[in-house]
Structure formats: structure tokens, C-alpha cells
Amino acid sequence: MRLNVKEYTITSVGWGEGNAYADGRLTLDKSGLAGFLEGESDLRDIRLTGMELVGPGEKARVINIFDVLPAHARLGEGAVNYPGMLGPMQAVGDGLSARLADFSVLAVSSMPSRYLKVLDKDGPGAELTPYSAHHHLAFMAEPRDPAMKGSDYFIALKKMGLKLGVYLARIAALSACAPARAFEYSLDAPVADLPRAAYVCMLASLQNWEKGEPILYGNDLANMTPTILHPNEILDGAVVAQNFNLGIDTYSFVNHPIVRELYDRHGKDFDFAGVVVCASHVTRDSRERSAFMTRNLVRHVLKADMAVFTKVGGGIPESDVMTAIEMLEAEGVTTAAVIWCQLGDGTVRDTLSAFSPAADALVSVGINDITLRLPPLGRVIGGDYLDPLSDDPGALPQPAAGEINLRCRELCGAINQLGASAVSLTIR
């Protein structure tokens, strides 16, 4: 399996007549984009209500962000993007794809949810997230039927964002411009005399999950057992983020920082063996089954000497990771994990709901409950008021253009559990 990716850098974006890409500038036809979405049969349950462009350094704030989505497209005759989600089933990870660098699509929700995010493009909030450096197309859509279920709406909203991302990536790929960079991802040539490294990626926490929610090749993971994926599948659209944003969005999967780093070091520091994907379940039997199978796949199928873990959310997922680490360490597999922390004294025992002494190599992407006070910004996209994002029943809406208070986990991209955060924390 060999994935070749053409990457086009975006330095500016603007509205114009017709779609074009040249010298880093992306010109978009607003009415043409709207017409494209209106013609998609699987999007007829929701209505596009607005699109806005916003760039780095603008004194702007985007609220009610449901997901951050990549501009990524598989290329070639018969290629299906996000199979199981946007089209029929088809393997991904082999062939040719294109992506836009320094650019993302923001899906803005019209339905309230405590998992929605805020993004400041300027000021102290911008310093805490890598997304402040992106150019964005932010789009707003609402249900045509006010009685539409939230789960159905969020799936439709995600589909709209993915389709926009595919559309935009193809504009650059079909232009006469050469890509700024080209990448080839392949594990075809194993590297002898180097330790083997595996990555264990938790795709969803089923404590915060909606039945029927497509995540892996359109599957909702309800009865998922750990399985092996080629890392190229993740980079090419096999996985989308779950509806409840627990520090992971779809952009982070398709531009996965750990997978790309493991590829960068493949053949130099270790032999990248592959990826094991799993979910955090609710029942004890399901969780124990997942831990045992993860151990067996990492150690006895991939034959890894070392492994790195990432999880989704906190609570039970932390217990799952600790259990799997104990099992792997007992078999001589050196392990590390990326975590986020709750408020505490900075020690592992105080910031995690489950802890094992075997987990002696942890990297934190920050403390998710730290309160931020962000100054006013003149332009707001996504609404006039920021609805409460916390569990506090006494919390009140805040005027979105004024000074706002929120937790670090509610700032888009600040606490990313796949390791793409702009901040980190040393823990003891």
C-alpha cells in the first residue's frame, strides 16, 4: 500500500467569479459552492444558511464550531472520498490524494451542544491553538425540519463539511500549479535491525456516543473489537471524528500528527509496524476483551517492541489505556501515552481517574478545565451569543463579541488528544 499526497499551501483566500488556485491564493465562487451543496441528494435534510472566510490575524471569533474538517481529496477515476460516509465502500490509503495545507473547513452548528468550540483568530486565545494560523471557510447550516434529531443533524453537518473539503482540495489539484510538497507514505520495505513501533489509536469513547454515528468506514463502532489499520487509511479518510468533540476533530485524524511523525522517523529511529484501532466500551467484559486483543495485536501480530497510545475523553478511557499498558509492559513492550489532564496538583495520580505505575512515560496536552478569559473581538461568526458549554446549570449565555469566559477544552484545537495541541504540560 502506497499513498502519494500532493500538498498545496494556502496563503490567502477570497471570493471571486469562478474557482481558482494560483501561487497560494484560493479564489472561491460563493454561489457556485452553494449550488454544489444544494445539488447533493444526501444533504437535502439541511439548508446552507451562510459561508464566511476568515484568515490568520483577523480580529475575529468563530463560535458554535461542531467540527474542524480537512480540505482533502482522493484523486483518480473511481476514487471514493470518505467511503461509508460519503460514498460506497472502498479501501483508502493507496493511490493519489491532495490536501490543502494551512487551511480547514469549520462546521458551525445551529443546534446547541456543550461540546461545541470557540476559535479566536487574534489575541491570547489565538496563541493557544494551531488553528489560529489557518485560513478557514466557515459554513452554517440548519435543519429543514425543526424536529430533526440532533444526531441526524450532526451527521448531515459533517457530511456537508467533508464534501466542501473534497471540493476545495480538487480545485488546487486540478489547477496548473505544482504542489508545494509531495509525500509518499508506505510501509512496504520493513527496516531490519531497528526496534518495531506500533501506534494504538482509540477512535471513540462509547460513554459519549450516539448510536448509528459513522466513524470508521461509516461504522458506528458499537460492537468494535480492536483491529489493525494501515496508517495510510487514517491519512486518507477512513476515520472521521465522533460527534462529541472530546479534544479530537476530523482534521486531526486526516492530518494525524502522530502517524505523520512515526512516518518521519520510520527507517531512522525505528521500524513503523502499523496501527491498532479500538474503542472505549462501557461493560467490564468489553473493556477487558479490548485490552487483551490490543496487547495481542501489538505484541504478537505486529511484533512491536514499543507502542504509543492515544485516547478519547477521560474517565473509563483512561482505565482502558492503563490496563493495556500494564499488559504490554509485562511482555516487554515499552509504552508511552498522550493524555489530557483535569484540574489537579500536576501529578499523574491527581489528574487521571485511573493510574498505573507501569505508565511511566506520559505526555500531557494540557489541563482541560483551566478557565480562560478572552478579550472582545470585533467580528463574530456563528451567532450573537455563546451558549453555556459547561455542566453548570446556573451558567448563562455570554455576548459573543464581548469578553468571554470558557474552559481550555472549549477553545478549538487548544487541547487535542491526538497530540496536535499548541501547549503541553510536564507531569510527575
C-alpha positions in Angstrom: 0.0 0.0 0.0 1.5 3.3 -1.1 -0.2 6.7 -0.7 1.1 9.7 -2.6 -0.1 13.1 -1.4 0.2 16.4 -3.2 0.1 19.3 -0.7 -0.8 22.8 -1.8 -0.1 25.7 0.6 -2.7 28.3 1.1 -1.5 31.9 1.7 -4.8 33.7 1.0 -8.4 33.0 0.3 -11.0 35.3 -1.3 -14.4 35.3 -3.0 -14.5 35.9 -6.7 -16.0 34.8 -10.0 -15.2 31.1 -10.6 -12.9 28.8 -8.6 -9.1 29.0 -9.0 -5.9 28.3 -7.3 -2.6 30.0 -8.2 0.5 31.0 -6.2 -1.0 30.0 -2.9 -4.2 32.0 -3.4 -7.5 30.2 -3.4 -10.4 32.1 -5.1 -13.9 30.7 -4.5 -17.2 31.3 -6.2 -19.7 31.6 -3.4 -22.8 31.0 -5.4 -21.1 28.1 -7.1 -20.2 26.4 -3.8 -23.8 26.9 -2.5 -25.2 25.4 -5.7 -22.9 22.4 -5.5 -24.1 21.7 -1.9 -27.8 22.2 -2.8 -27.4 19.6 -5.6 -26.2 16.9 -3.3 -29.0 14.5 -2.6 -27.8 13.3 0.8 -27.8 16.9 2.1 -31.5 17.7 1.5 -32.4 17.5 5.1 -30.3 20.6 6.0 -30.1 24.0 4.5 -27.0 26.1 4.0 -27.5 29.4 5.7 -24.1 31.1 5.3 -20.5 30.9 4.4 -17.7 33.1 5.7 -13.9 33.3 5.0 -11.6 34.2 7.9 -7.8 34.2 8.0 -4.9 34.4 10.4 -4.5 37.5 12.5 -8.1 38.8 11.9 -9.8 40.3 14.9 -12.4 37.6 14.6 -14.1 34.9 16.7 -15.9 31.8 15.4 -18.4 30.2 17.8 -20.5 27.1 17.8 -17.9 25.0 15.9 -19.0 21.4 15.7 -16.1 20.0 13.8 -12.9 21.1 12.0 -12.6 19.4 8.7 -9.7 19.0 6.2 -9.5 20.0 2.6 -8.5 16.5 1.4 -9.5 14.7 -1.8 -8.7 11.3 -3.2 -7.9 11.6 -6.9 -8.2 9.3 -9.9 -11.0 7.6 -11.7 -13.5 5.8 -9.4 -11.9 7.1 -6.2 -14.4 7.4 -3.4 -13.9 10.0 -0.6 -14.7 9.0 2.9 -16.2 5.6 1.9 -19.1 4.5 4.1 -19.7 8.1 4.9 -20.0 10.0 1.6 -20.0 7.1 -0.8 -19.9 3.3 -1.3 -17.4 1.1 0.4 -13.9 1.2 -0.9 -10.4 0.8 0.6 -8.4 4.0 1.0 -4.8 4.6 1.6 -3.4 3.6 -1.8 -3.0 5.8 -4.8 -3.0 9.6 -5.1 -4.6 12.3 -2.9 -4.4 16.0 -2.5 -4.6 18.3 0.5 -4.5 22.0 1.3 -2.0 23.0 4.0 -2.8 25.8 6.5 -6.5 25.6 5.7 -9.5 24.0 7.2 -13.3 24.0 7.0 -15.3 25.0 10.1 -18.7 23.4 10.5 -20.8 25.8 12.6 -23.8 24.3 14.3 -27.3 25.8 14.7 -28.1 23.3 17.4 -26.8 23.8 20.9 -24.4 21.3 22.4 -21.9 21.5 25.3 -19.3 20.0 23.0 -19.2 23.0 20.6 -16.0 25.0 20.3 -14.8 28.6 20.1 -11.9 29.8 17.9 -10.2 33.2 18.3 -8.1 34.3 15.4 -6.3 37.0 17.3 -5.3 37.8 20.9 -4.4 35.4 23.8 -6.9 32.7 22.6 -5.2 32.5 19.2 -1.8 31.8 20.9 -3.2 28.6 22.4 -4.4 26.9 19.2 -2.6 25.9 16.0 -5.9 26.6 14.1 -5.4 30.4 14.5 -2.7 30.1 11.8 -5.2 28.6 9.3 -7.3 30.1 6.6 -10.9 28.9 7.0 -14.1 28.5 5.2 -16.7 28.6 8.0 -20.2 27.4 6.9 -23.5 27.5 8.8 -26.5 25.1 8.1 -29.7 24.3 9.8 -32.3 21.5 9.7 -35.1 22.0 7.2 -37.4 20.3 9.8 -37.2 21.9 13.2 -38.0 18.4 14.7 -34.9 16.8 13.2 -33.0 14.7 15.7 -29.6 16.2 16.8 -27.7 13.0 15.9 -29.1 13.1 12.3 -28.4 16.8 12.0 -24.8 16.4 13.2 -24.1 13.6 10.7 -25.5 15.8 7.9 -23.5 18.8 9.0 -20.3 16.6 9.0 -21.1 15.3 5.5 -21.5 18.9 4.2 -18.1 19.9 5.7 -16.4 16.8 4.2 -17.9 17.5 0.8 -16.7 21.1 0.9 -13.2 19.9 1.8 -13.1 17.5 -1.1 -14.4 20.2 -3.5 -11.8 22.7 -2.4 -8.8 20.3 -2.5 -9.8 19.3 -6.0 -9.7 23.0 -7.1 -5.9 23.0 -6.3 -5.3 19.5 -7.6 -6.8 20.3 -11.0 -5.0 23.6 -11.4 -1.9 24.0 -13.4 0.1 24.7 -10.3 2.7 22.2 -9.0 2.2 21.2 -5.3 4.4 22.9 -2.7 5.3 19.5 -1.3 4.7 15.9 -2.2 4.7 13.0 0.3 4.9 9.3 -0.1 3.6 7.1 2.7 4.5 3.4 2.6 5.5 0.5 4.9 6.4 -1.8 2.0 10.0 -2.1 3.0 10.5 -3.2 6.6 13.6 -2.0 8.2 15.9 -4.6 9.7 17.9 -4.1 12.9 15.6 -1.4 14.2 13.0 -1.8 17.0 9.4 -2.0 15.8 7.0 0.7 16.9 3.2 0.5 16.9 0.5 3.1 17.4 -2.7 2.3 19.4 -5.4 4.8 18.4 -8.7 5.0 20.4 -11.3 6.2 17.9 -14.2 6.8 20.2 -15.4 6.7 23.8 -18.7 5.0 23.8 -19.7 6.7 27.0 -20.1 9.9 24.9 -21.5 8.5 21.7 -24.7 8.4 19.6 -26.0 5.1 18.1 -25.6 5.0 14.4 -22.8 7.6 14.3 -20.4 6.8 11.4 -16.7 6.8 12.5 -14.6 4.1 10.8 -15.5 3.4 7.1 -19.1 4.5 8.1 -19.3 2.1 11.0 -20.6 3.3 14.4 -18.2 1.1 16.5 -21.0 -0.2 18.7 -19.5 -3.7 18.9 -16.0 -2.9 17.8 -13.1 -5.1 18.8 -9.5 -3.9 18.2 -8.3 -4.3 14.7 -5.3 -3.4 12.6 -5.3 -0.5 10.1 -2.6 0.5 7.7 -1.6 4.1 8.8 -2.4 5.3 5.3 -6.0 4.5 5.8 -6.2 7.1 8.6 -4.4 9.7 6.5 -6.7 9.1 3.5 -10.2 9.4 5.2 -11.1 6.0 6.7 -11.8 7.7 10.1 -13.9 10.8 11.0 -14.3 12.2 14.5 -17.2 11.3 16.7 -19.9 13.9 17.1 -19.0 14.9 20.6 -15.7 16.8 20.3 -13.6 15.5 23.2 -10.4 17.2 22.1 -10.3 15.5 18.7 -11.7 16.7 15.3 -11.7 15.2 11.8 -8.9 17.4 10.6 -6.6 15.9 13.2 -7.3 12.4 12.0 -6.7 13.0 8.3 -3.6 15.1 9.2 -2.7 12.8 12.1 0.3 14.3 13.9 1.4 11.0 15.5 1.1 8.9 12.3 3.0 11.5 10.3 5.7 11.8 13.0 6.1 8.0 13.0 6.4 8.0 9.3 9.1 10.8 9.5 11.1 8.6 11.9 10.4 5.3 10.1 13.7 3.7 9.0 15.7 6.1 11.1 14.8 5.5 14.7 12.5 2.5 14.4 10.5 0.4 12.0 6.9 1.6 12.0 4.9 -1.6 12.3 1.3 -0.3 11.9 -1.7 0.9 13.8 -4.2 -0.8 16.1 -7.5 1.0 16.4 -10.0 0.4 19.3 -12.9 2.0 21.2 -13.5 2.5 24.9 -16.5 0.4 25.9 -18.9 0.6 28.9 -19.1 -3.0 30.2 -16.2 -4.7 32.0 -16.2 -7.7 29.7 -16.0 -5.5 26.6 -13.2 -3.4 28.1 -11.2 -6.4 29.2 -11.6 -8.0 25.8 -10.4 -4.9 24.1 -7.3 -4.7 26.3 -6.3 -8.3 25.7 -6.8 -8.1 22.0 -4.9 -4.8 21.8 -2.0 -6.5 23.6 -2.1 -9.5 21.3 -2.2 -7.4 18.1 0.6 -5.1 19.2 2.9 -7.7 20.5 2.2 -10.9 18.7 0.8 -9.8 15.3 2.7 -6.5 14.7 5.6 -7.8 16.8 6.2 -4.4 18.2 8.9 -3.6 20.7 7.4 -0.2 21.6 4.0 1.4 21.4 2.4 4.8 21.8 -1.3 5.3 22.8 -3.9 8.0 22.4 -7.4 8.1 23.9 -10.7 9.9 23.6 -12.0 11.7 26.6 -11.4 10.8 30.2 -12.7 8.5 32.9 -13.2 5.0 31.6 -10.8 5.5 28.6 -8.0 6.3 31.0 -8.6 3.0 32.7 -8.6 1.2 29.3 -5.3 2.7 28.4 -3.7 1.9 31.7 -4.8 -1.7 31.6 -3.4 -2.2 28.1 -0.1 -0.5 29.1 0.2 -2.9 32.0 -0.3 -5.9 29.8 2.2 -4.7 27.2 4.9 -3.6 29.6 4.6 -7.1 31.3 5.5 -8.5 27.9 8.5 -6.2 27.4 6.8 -3.7 25.1 8.0 -0.1 26.0 4.9 2.1 26.0 4.0 5.8 26.1 0.7 7.6 26.0 -0.7 11.0 25.2 -3.2 12.3 27.8 -5.1 15.4 28.8 -5.4 16.3 32.4 -8.2 17.6 34.6 -7.5 20.2 37.3 -5.2 18.9 40.0 -1.7 19.3 41.5 0.1 18.3 38.4 0.8 14.7 39.4 -0.4 11.7 37.4 -2.4 10.3 40.3 -4.2 13.6 40.8 -5.0 14.4 37.2 -6.2 11.0 35.9 -9.2 8.9 37.1 -7.1 5.7 36.7 -3.4 5.3 37.1 -0.8 2.5 36.9 2.9 2.7 37.8 3.6 0.9 34.6 2.6 4.1 32.7 5.9 5.8 33.4 6.1 7.7 30.0 3.1 10.1 29.7 2.8 13.3 27.7 0.0 15.7 28.5 -1.5 18.1 26.0 -2.7 20.3 28.8 -5.2 20.8 31.6 -8.6 20.9 30.0 -10.5 22.6 32.8 -8.3 25.7 33.2 -10.5 28.8 32.8 -9.7 31.3 30.1 -10.8 34.9 29.9 -10.7 36.1 26.3 -11.0 39.8 25.4 -13.6 41.2 23.0 -13.2 40.7 19.2 -15.0 42.9 16.7 -16.1 40.2 14.2 -18.1 37.2 15.3 -19.1 34.2 13.1 -21.7 31.7 14.2 -24.1 33.7 16.4 -24.5 36.7 18.7 -24.4 34.7 22.0 -22.2 32.0 23.3 -24.5 29.4 25.0 -23.1 27.7 28.1 -20.7 24.9 27.3 -20.3 23.6 30.8 -22.4 21.3 33.0 -23.1 24.2 35.4 -27.0 24.6 35.5 -26.5 28.2 36.5 -24.3 29.2 33.6 -25.7 32.0 31.4 -25.2 32.9 27.7 -22.4 35.4 27.0 -22.4 38.1 24.3 -20.1 36.5 21.8 -18.4 39.8 20.7 -17.5 40.8 24.3 -15.2 39.4 26.9 -15.9 35.7 27.3 -15.0 33.0 29.9 -14.6 29.4 28.9 -12.5 26.3 29.8 -9.4 25.4 27.8 -11.2 22.3 26.4 -13.8 24.7 24.7 -11.1 26.6 22.8 -10.9 24.9 19.4 -7.7 22.9 19.0 -6.1 24.0 22.3 -6.4 20.6 23.9 -6.0 18.0 21.2 -5.8 14.4 22.4 -4.0 13.3 19.2 -1.1 15.5 20.1 -1.7 18.4 17.8 -2.0 21.0 20.6 -0.1 24.2 20.8 0.5 23.7 24.5 1.8 20.8 26.6 2.4 20.0 30.3 5.2 18.2 32.1 3.6 15.8 34.6 5.2 13.9 37.5 
